[in-house]
Amino acid sequence: MTSVGPASEEKAAGTVVPPPSSEQNGLVKDQKQAEFVSAPTIDEETVRKALLDYASDQCCWGKGAARDMKIEKLEPSTSYHYILETFTESRRIVLDHVPHSTNKVDGPENGQPPGPWEMQTRTPTMFEDDSSEIAIPHTHYVKVKCNGGCSGKGEKKVYRNSAWVMERCSRCSGRGEISCSSCGSSGRRTCTSCNGHLQLLWFQKLIISWRNNRAEHVVEKTSLPPEIVAHASGSIGFEDLQQQVIPLQRFPEPEINSASQRLLGGHKFPDRRILMQRHKIRIIAVTKCICKYKNKDMTYYVFGLDNDVHAPDYPQQSCFGFINCPKCSLDCCPEEIREECSIL
């Protein structure tokens, strides 16, 4: 049997194949735009309880400050978390091979190989990274001499002691024992590339990669760190799903409109096909709590649907400097300290 692999197939392998330009869809003009949705406000009782619960969950934190502080002012605000996701697909061609032991070869004589973007693939789960591999029809050809290390002898050669030698079977140490099934009692290991058949069947393989590209922007007017807002629970104020969405233009917060324009402008993928896009705005209520405790100013934040707390300057974050916490072991502190301890 003669080899039939055209050099052009090997040249093309390993390259990313851009999708046809005709498949890049234009923007849909009648997509909906976001409407304003305000976040709910909370009262003094709620913010105090939130801080008390938070202090109770922290090791070595006292509850006295949360219990006895004077709330002077609550400043409610609304934070916005804009999220853009673009789900894309890329395709590239690589060369692969398997041991060849039959007369069946699906070469170009059986027809024209399909283009990489003409091949049907399984339907991916939207917005989840994944990959798949498919042999391209009519690209198979045979190399009659294995180039995987056995030089067509069916047994692997290795370089040892400055010379090429046949690799010995590791199970019988090359003695060729009759009972050795690993090497067929030959003492030598079968070539793993051609599996002892001396020939390789080469073909082009299509590798499909699905990727969810995500970008986000947080609008926060207080000193609450944006990364905390991004992970806070909130309500969905707007969500749109299209093959290609358009930037927001009429949302009451101008920074969201600018972020939408900027992030969508960055989601251009010339070598990938855009399968679907979605963007949404999460709305997170934030309340800045300005308080006094023992004539000292104290500020903390209550935010999100779960009334989470951010209180980096809370005054009772340790148990009077003692290593052991009286919350865990009452015997670690003197009696006079235990009488004053706000945790107990």
C-alpha positions, -999 to +999 in steps of 0.1 A: +000+000+000+014+034-009+013+066+011-012+092-001-007+122+023-004+154+003+021+179+017-006+206+018-025+187+045+005+187+068+012+224+061-024+234+070-024+214+103-020+232+136-036+265+124-066+283+137-093+286+110-113+319+113-151+316+107-164+328+073-169+366+073-204+362+061-213+346+094-205+377+114-240+389+121-250+425+122-264+442+152-301+438+160-317+473+162-348+465+182-332+452+213-346+464+246-327+488+268-324+488+306-350+506+327-342+521+361-348+500+391-340+514+426-327+494+455-347+491+487-337+510+518-333+496+553-339+511+588-318+514+620-331+482+636-320+462+605-285+477+603-279+472+640-291+436+639-269+430+609-238+442+627-247+422+659-250+390+638-218+397+620-199+403+652-212+371+667-199+351+637-163+365+641-139+348+665-128+371+693-151+400+683-171+417+711-207+426+706-207+456+729-200+481+702-228+468+680-252+468+710-243+501+725-233+523+695-253+554+687-265+554+650-262+590+639-269+587+602-278+562+575-268+570+539-285+546+515-272+542+479-274+519+450-245+500+435-245+485+400-227+454+387-226+452+349-217+418+335-211+410+298-206+374+286-197+364+250-199+327+242-175+319+213-164+289+193-130+284+176-118+256+153-083+245+144-069+216+124-041+193+137-025+162+124-030+130+143-023+093+138-033+058+149-018+024+143-029+011+109-038-026+105-066-027+079-070-019+043-096+008+050-083+043+043-107+073+039-086+093+016-093+122-007-102+098-035-135+093-016-145+129-019-136+164-011-129+170+026-155+193+042-144+227+054-138+231+091-168+253+095-190+230+074-187+201+098-216+194+122-207+192+159-226+185+191-245+214+206-225+229+235-239+241+268-242+279+264-217+300+285-197+270+297-161+263+286-158+230+267-140+213+238-145+185+213-124+166+187-136+152+153-116+133+126-121+152+093-135+128+066-114+121+034-081+133+049-066+099+059-034+085+044-009+058+053+028+060+061+043+026+055+072+032+079+065+041+115+083+073+125+072+070+161+105+055+173+106+019+160+119+027+124+092+004+110+104-026+130+074-026+154+097-024+184+108+008+201+144+019+200+159+040+228+193+058+231+214+042+258+251+041+265+258+062+234+240+038+211+205+031+197+192-002+211+159-020+212+141-012+244+137-043+266+104-054+281+102-040+316+082-070+329+106-097+319+137-075+317+143-086+281+148-123+289+119-133+267+103-156+292+075-178+277+051-167+304+056-130+297+024-115+281+037-079+280+062-085+252+049-118+237+080-136+251+102-116+227+120-096+254+113-064+235+086-039+240+061-032+212+062+003+197+035+024+212+030+045+181+022+018+156+014-010+181+037-033+162+018-029+128+048-010+113+023+015+096+006+046+108-028+060+096-025+098+095-055+121+093-065+157+100-084+163+132-107+192+139-105+206+175-134+227+185-131+250+216-160+268+233-151+296+256-172+320+277-155+354+277-166+375+307-161+412+315-176+432+343-178+467+358-189+478+392-203+513+400-199+520+437-202+556+451-190+547+487-156+534+499-170+498+499-145+478+478-158+470+443-148+433+446-171+430+476-200+445+456-193+421+427-198+391+450-227+405+470-263+392+466-285+415+445-315+417+423-314+417+385-324+451+372-319+442+335-309+412+314-308+407+276-298+376+256-291+379+219-266+365+193-251+400+195-263+426+220-260+463+216-245+487+242-267+502+267-276+539+261-305+550+283-297+536+317-299+564+343-263+557+356-240+571+328-211+551+340-230+519+332-237+531+297-200+539+292-189+506+306-213+487+283-200+505+253-163+499+263-166+463+272-187+454+241-161+472+220-134+449+235-154+417+228-143+413+192-129+379+182-117+377+146-106+341+149-137+329+168-174+327+160-198+345+184-226+320+193-244+341+219-241+372+240-258+383+272-254+412+295-271+421+327-271+447+355-272+435+391-285+460+416-271+460+451-284+481+480-257+497+501-263+515+534-234+535+549-239+536+587-223+565+605-222+558+643-205+568+676-192+544+702-176+557+733-173+592+717-154+577+688-167+578+652-174+544+636-185+536+600-196+504+586-217+492+556-247+469+552-252+457+517-270+431+495-301+411+498-286+392+527-276+423+547-240+414+546-216+437+566-183+453+559-168+467+591-130+469+588-127+495+617-149+477+642-135+487+676-138+453+694-120+429+671-098+413+698-103+401+734-083+427+753-050+415+738-052+380+752-041+351+730-069+328+740-104+339+733-128+340+763-155+330+739-137+297+735-122+292+770-134+313+800-105+303+821-080+321+800-088+356+813-086+371+848-119+375+867-119+413+863-115+410+825-143+385+823-166+408+841-160+435+815-158+413+784-186+423+760-185+388+744-199+371+775 
